[in-house]
């Protein structure tokens, strides 16, 4: 249990009194029992008790006098005794009285002892009053007790008794020894008392300093427990000093703050010298405080550190004030600086660093260095002011422009003045630096605004919230004709032209109030009455409370601009030659016409008109004449069109007509007939009457439900069809035909992709000779292995290839693939002939022969006699002479030819005689129905006879039954192909089929 110093002292005094009493009783009783008889013990015990009471009462009085009236900070029994011994003059008088009484008491006690004083004076007993008086009272009471004891011993104990005369030399020696001891003890005690008084004085001075200091002062041991703490320190944590003594920081601070303090304490004790630093702590009640702390180690008598002292000054308010000052300086853009002229040291506040853009880790710039932060002109002005201050002591204030390290420019107001010492010597310059960039910018803005206001080409007027004119600029006078004196204080309504109603102005001011700005075009009246157009902007200026301070109107005369806009609009939207709408305006009107047609549910006719033979007139009469013709035709067309129709010129001799509200195609036809008549009406050109016709393409909306661009394109396509049909007519676009054309284009793209991805393959349909059953060849038929639709037959896609740019590469692929397969069959011992279909367009190309020769060369030229090209008859006779030439060249390569589908097209026996073909193929359409149609049978028989007459071989396709085969064989046609023989099959199946065909021998039944 921890006791405070007062309790501990009382406990020690009580314990000492008890021990002294017990020792006195025990030892004094033992002494009496050995020295006196039983009859004297009672009287001696009484005397002994009286002596003990007197002595201990004096000691107890002295001890209680040492108990302090307030808490002691440094307990100590010796100090307490010293304090009690010197507490007052009254107590000191008691010590002198005690020094007189105690020797008498000891003498009385000695006389009661049954020992002859002359034999055994027991002088040692008389050292007790001397020692006790000297210890308690110091030199004076000690010497008094020594003198009293010496006199009493000489008088009462040394012979002759009751006389101050001493006869024996040894008695004199004993008495001298007693006297010397008393003096020595008194001197030593006095020295001790003086030392104690000095210590007490120092203690009281220290206590006064510690107790009276506003700084927190404390002493801790090595474990961090407080040994001393003043009231100022105790008030920080809100606890009395008595409760803090003996505890460490964890008992009076939150753990985080206690650990911080403890770490600092360890550093101080390890450093072996005092340290000063700042500590930020938090108290148990949540207050955050900052202290400037000086701590140093405390040493024991062996020079070892056994604790530390601390003096802490609360600088929380100062820190807050500094932070507030920094904040205020930052908000004001104000920084402070100092320049010590004696040691050339400099100080910059944080704001000065920020203003100059200098790294805070760097020291403040010296006077020569700071020059680099200023523009040349600014430094010249500032340095002159500084030099004047240093030489004359005059304060200065100078605006200067600085350039920070990042390249940005700022304006500052640098102020400074001198500071002098007591002798009048200038020792320091100090001052402030304030950011005035915003002020400079505002001043610049004001100057610029004034310059803009006065020199602006736009008219400016400032209007009060009550709608009266406050200020106008010179441009206002130039534009309106009113001087400033004529309009100040008046309403802006004096400029009103009357073209805008009250609704317009109400909406304008409503926008101004809601949005703070209005911008638009307005018609006003000049002083001379002229009405003009102006571009007007109105903005609202509010005061700091948000109320309207004034309105600013800025306007410019746009009369010429409006005229230019009209001209530009005419140029941009109308044809400069005819004055008709051009392509851009046509697009807009077409969109609007489509919308009207949707609303009215009536038709819109988009007509694309192109003059027939206009180029010839231009070439014959010149471009000027052509322009006259175009103008004349435009005028003629305007006369026949209705009011809501549109006539536009796209350029050259192309016109577009938009015929709205068409009730029926017949109504459209009547209008178009009038249009054709108007175009054909003779027109005077270069004094010559010229007539011309036109071709018109028409697309009807919504029958042709397309967008504007598509409708125009469809009309253009229909116009070309009209020209192809003979000109001077109109042609109505057919959406169904267009759909088919689009399908055709999509199909071609798919076929192109399929060819690139190798999705085509060849199937082979065998050809046989019914006379002996020989397999004489196979026709290569293309199939499309579609990734989604599966196997697609040729009738579904070959029609899209004819006449396209894909026709040639597709045909070359067929030839290359067939030759590859032919070579494989010949290697397997199957000497078949492969025939492939070739289109006329492909055949008639100039490079057909060379490509065919190259293909044969890549495989084996000997394969040519087993390779046959089947050409459609109708295609071949389209350009018979060229076809004959190409066929003859190919025959020199060894290739054979046959006319496919013979009898289905136009036949010329003369050309047929000239064609170098080897075989005629009877079309399957005749063969399939010849058993039930006599006409087809007659055609088949005629073709067979014709082939025989021209010495050509003949083969029939479409043989589906044995009866077909028997009939053909009887008519002299033994070579056949068809489903009755075999269906087209993959190349790898044909060998097995040929073996099966020969083994079954169905052909034998036909040849009998």
Order of alpha helices (4+ residues) and beta strands (2+ residues): alpha-alpha-alpha-alpha-alpha-alpha-alpha-beta-beta-alpha-alpha-alpha-beta-beta-beta-alpha-beta-beta-alpha-alpha-alpha-beta-beta-beta-alpha-beta-beta-alpha-alpha-alpha-beta-beta-beta-alpha-alpha-beta-alpha-alpha-beta-beta-alpha-beta-beta-beta-alpha-beta-alpha-beta-beta-beta-alpha-alpha-beta-alpha-alpha-beta-alpha-alpha-beta-alpha-beta-alpha-alpha-beta-alpha-beta-beta-alpha-alpha
